[in-house]
Amino acid sequence: MMDGGENFDVRKADRAALCDIRNVVIDTTLPCKERIKSYIDQIGNPYCYVDDGVVVAIGYADTQVSLQDRLKSYVSSLG
């Protein structure tokens, strides 16, 4: 199973082995913990899946900059 690490190459992903996120169904009547468990059970690897035919790989950088800071910087650069 892939871990979403920085060395993962999405071009080499086995699409047939990945879950298509469009097939994941979330029961919003369940408590939050149960929804999370259900999502993980259905998606398999939350770091690598298929969305509309595109392999999506999620990774994280070892940095002190927060996602919020990155988003603020990005939005600022648009204007």
Secondary structure, 3 states (H helix, E strand, C coil): CCCCCCCCCHHHCCHHHCCEHHHCCCCCCCCHHHHHHHHHHHHCCCCEEEECCEEEECCCCCCCCCHHHHHHHHHHHHC
